[in-house]
Amino acid sequence: MDEHMKRRLDKQKQLFKQLGIQLDALSIHEKQFNYKLRGYDPDEVDEFLDLVIKDYERFYAHISDLMDKWQEQQYTIRSMKNAPKPEADPNLIDRKQLEEVVKQLEYSIRQLKGKLPRPEARDPYLD
């Protein structure tokens, strides 16, 4: 067995132990049964156990993937909590300030209109 596979199986055993799962793929593969006169066909048992091993490997891969995603999300949440709060842009005007400026401009326009000379009333009959 190569070193990569051994590390992967060790990691799998640790995870399964944490989850309370007693069997892992390697322990299923290495299990030996005693022969009896009227026992099961060993080849058939081996084929079935190979299917069980493949399922265990799929479960392990899926659980590992979910745990990696969970850890990434936890890291993202921590970094968002610790990130500095964005400061208000000094170039932005808040709504109340904007409303006040508009009121002042409207008042100034009314004042200017009041100072303009009034056009003379025109006689509609002269046109």
VEXKE-476731 format. One record per residue: residue in one letter; x, z negated, y negated of N, C-alpha, C in turn. Coordinates in steps of 0.02 Angstrom, whole numbers, padded with zeros to 5 digits, always signed. Layout:
BEGIN
aXZYXZYXZY;...
END
This chain:
BEGIN
m+00043+00000+00059+00000+00000+00000+00045+00000-00062;d+00031+00044-00110+00073+00048-00170+00059-00010-00217;e+00105-00020-00264+00102-00078-00310+00040-00076-00355;h+00022-00016-00378-00037-00009-00421-00101-00031-00385;m-00108-00010-00323-00167-00029-00284-00168-00104-00271;k-00110-00132-00258-00106-00204-00245-00127-00244-00307;r-00102-00223-00366-00122-00257-00428-00197-00250-00441;r-00223-00191-00427-00295-00180-00438-00337-00224-00391;l-00316-00229-00329-00352-00271-00282-00346-00345-00301;d-00288-00366-00325-00280-00435-00347-00326-00450-00407;k-00329-00403-00453-00373-00411-00511-00446-00414-00489;q-00463-00372-00440-00531-00371-00413-00547-00438-00380;k-00500-00465-00341-00512-00529-00308-00523-00585-00359;q-00484-00584-00413-00492-00635-00465-00561-00630-00497;l-00581-00569-00513-00647-00559-00544-00703-00581-00497;f-00699-00560-00434-00751-00578-00386-00754-00653-00377;k-00697-00686-00377-00695-00758-00369-00731-00791-00428;q-00719-00766-00489-00753-00792-00548-00829-00783-00543;l-00850-00728-00513-00921-00712-00508-00953-00743-00445;g-00913-00777-00404-00939-00808-00344-00950-00759-00286;i-00918-00702-00288-00924-00652-00234-00868-00665-00184;q-00885-00674-00121-00836-00693-00070-00795-00635-00043;l-00826-00577-00037-00793-00520-00006-00768-00470-00058;d-00710-00441-00044-00686-00386-00084-00671-00328-00037;a-00654-00271-00065-00644-00210-00024-00590-00220+00029;l-00536-00251+00011-00481-00259+00059-00500-00306+00116;s-00534-00361+00101-00554-00407+00154-00604-00375+00202;i-00647-00331+00176-00693-00295+00220-00654-00246+00263;h-00607-00211+00233-00567-00162+00270-00525-00194+00325;e-00498-00252+00311-00452-00284+00359-00488-00327+00411;k-00553-00335+00406-00590-00377+00453-00587-00347+00523;q-00568-00387+00571-00565-00367+00642-00620-00404+00680;f-00653-00368+00724-00706-00397+00765-00683-00398+00837;n-00706-00449+00874-00690-00453+00945-00734-00405+00984;y-00706-00378+01038-00744-00333+01081-00780-00374+01135;k-00841-00356+01149-00880-00386+01203-00908-00329+01245;l-00930-00347+01302-00953-00298+01349-01009-00253+01321;r-01057-00282+01290-01113-00243+01263-01114-00247+01186;g-01058-00239+01154-01053-00245+01082-01070-00180+01047;y-01062-00179+00982-01075-00120+00942-01019-00069+00949;d-01034-00007+00935-00984+00046+00936-00935+00034+00878;p-00871+00022+00892-00822+00007+00839-00816+00063+00787;d-00821+00126+00808-00816+00181+00760-00876+00181+00712;e-00935+00166+00738-00994+00164+00697-00990+00105+00646;v-00965+00049+00670-00956-00009+00626-00905+00008+00571;d-00850+00040+00589-00799+00059+00540-00827+00107+00488;e-00867+00156+00510-00897+00203+00462-00943+00167+00412;f-00982+00120+00439-01027+00083+00395-00986+00039+00346;l-00936+00006+00372-00895-00036+00328-00859+00005+00275;d-00840+00067+00291-00809+00111+00242-00858+00125+00184;l-00922+00134+00201-00973+00143+00149-00980+00081+00105;v-00978+00023+00138-00983-00040+00101-00923-00047+00054;i-00864-00029+00078-00803-00033+00037-00809+00012-00024;k-00834+00073-00014-00842+00119-00070-00890+00091-00122;d-00944+00059-00099-00991+00028-00145-00959-00029-00183;y-00920-00069-00148-00884-00124-00181-00838-00097-00235;e-00803-00043-00220-00758-00013-00270-00798+00012-00331;r-00855+00043-00319-00897+00066-00374-00922+00007-00416;f-00945-00046-00381-00968-00105-00417-00912-00135-00459;y-00853-00140-00430-00796-00168-00466-00780-00125-00528;a-00778-00060-00519-00763-00016-00576-00815-00023-00631;h-00878-00028-00611-00932-00035-00660-00928-00103-00695;i-00917-00156-00658-00911-00222-00688-00851-00225-00734;s-00795-00196-00714-00735-00196-00756-00747-00158-00821;d-00781-00101-00815-00797-00061-00875-00841-00100-00922;l-00892-00133-00896-00937-00173-00937-00901-00231-00970;m-00856-00263-00933-00818-00318-00962-00771-00294-01017;d-00740-00235-01007-00697-00207-01060-00738-00192-01123;k-00797-00163-01114-00840-00148-01172-00862-00212-01207;w-00877-00264-01167-00898-00328-01196-00841-00358-01237;q-00780-00355-01210-00722-00381-01246-00710-00342-01311;e-00718-00276-01309-00711-00236-01370-00763-00256-01422;q-00824-00267-01400-00877-00287-01446-00862-00356-01475;q-00837-00402-01434-00819-00468-01459-00764-00463-01511;y-00715-00420-01499-00661-00410-01547-00688-00382-01612;t-00733-00333-01606-00763-00303-01666-00803-00354-01706;i-00841-00396-01671-00881-00447-01705-00835-00497-01740;r-00781-00518-01706-00734-00565-01738-00702-00534-01799;s-00682-00471-01794-00649-00439-01850-00698-00429-01909;m-00761-00417-01894-00810-00410-01947-00823-00477-01981;k-00824-00531-01942-00834-00597-01971-00776-00618-02015;n-00716-00598-01995-00656-00618-02032-00637-00570-02087;a-00671-00514-02091-00654-00464-02142-00673-00491-02211;p-00632-00474-02261-00649-00498-02329-00713-00465-02353;k-00751-00503-02390-00813-00477-02417-00797-00425-02470;p-00832-00369-02471-00819-00318-02522-00838-00345-02591;e-00793-00334-02638-00807-00356-02706-00850-00303-02741;a-00889-00328-02789-00932-00282-02826-00889-00235-02867;d-00909-00173-02869-00873-00122-02908-00886-00135-02982;p-00834-00147-03022-00846-00162-03093-00876-00104-03131;n-00873-00044-03104-00901+00015-03138-00976+00022-03126;l-01003-00016-03079-01075-00012-03064-01113-00059-03111;i-01172-00036-03133-01215-00076-03175-01273-00098-03132;d-01289-00162-03136-01346-00184-03095-01412-00163-03128;r-01465-00168-03091-01531-00143-03113-01555-00176-03177;k-01547-00242-03182-01570-00277-03242-01532-00254-03304;q-01467-00244-03296-01427-00220-03353-01451-00150-03374;l-01464-00108-03324-01486-00040-03338-01554-00041-03375;e-01600-00083-03353-01665-00088-03386-01657-00111-03458;e-01612-00158-03470-01600-00183-03537-01572-00128-03582;v-01526-00088-03556-01497-00033-03595-01551+00018-03612;v-01594+00034-03564-01648+00082-03576-01695+00056-03630;k-01713-00009-03628-01756-00037-03680-01724-00032-03749;q-01660-00047-03752-01625-00042-03816-01624+00029-03842;l-01613+00077-03798-01613+00147-03819-01682+00169-03842;e-01734+00148-03807-01802+00166-03828-01818+00136-03896;y-01797+00075-03907-01808+00042-03972-01771+00080-04027;s-01708+00100-04013-01669+00138-04062-01702+00204-04078;i-01729+00238-04029-01763+00302-04040-01824+00292-04084;r-01864+00239-04072-01923+00225-04114-01901+00211-04186;q-01847+00175-04194-01821+00161-04261-01802+00225-04297;l-01766+00269-04261-01745+00333-04291-01804+00377-04308;k-01854+00379-04266-01914+00419-04280-01949+00393-04342;g-01948+00328-04350-01980+00298-04409-01944+00317-04473;k-01880+00331-04471-01841+00348-04530-01843+00422-04546;l-01865+00463-04500-01869+00535-04512-01924+00550-04562;p-01912+00599-04606-01966+00617-04652-02023+00650-04613;r-02083+00636-04635-02142+00664-04602-02151+00735-04625;p-02165+00780-04579-02179+00848-04601-02245+00849-04640;e-02248+00891-04691-02308+00895-04731-02364+00925-04690;a-02421+00900-04703-02479+00926-04667-02490+00998-04688;r-02498+01041-04640-02508+01112-04656-02582+01127-04654;d-02601+01171-04700-02671+01192-04703-02680+01249-04654;p-02722+01241-04603-02730+01293-04553-02759+01357-04583;y-02790+01355-04643-02821+01414-04672-02769+01458-04707;l-02710+01428-04724-02658+01466-04759-02617+01509-04711;d-02617+01494-04651-02576+01532-04603-02603+01599-04589;
END
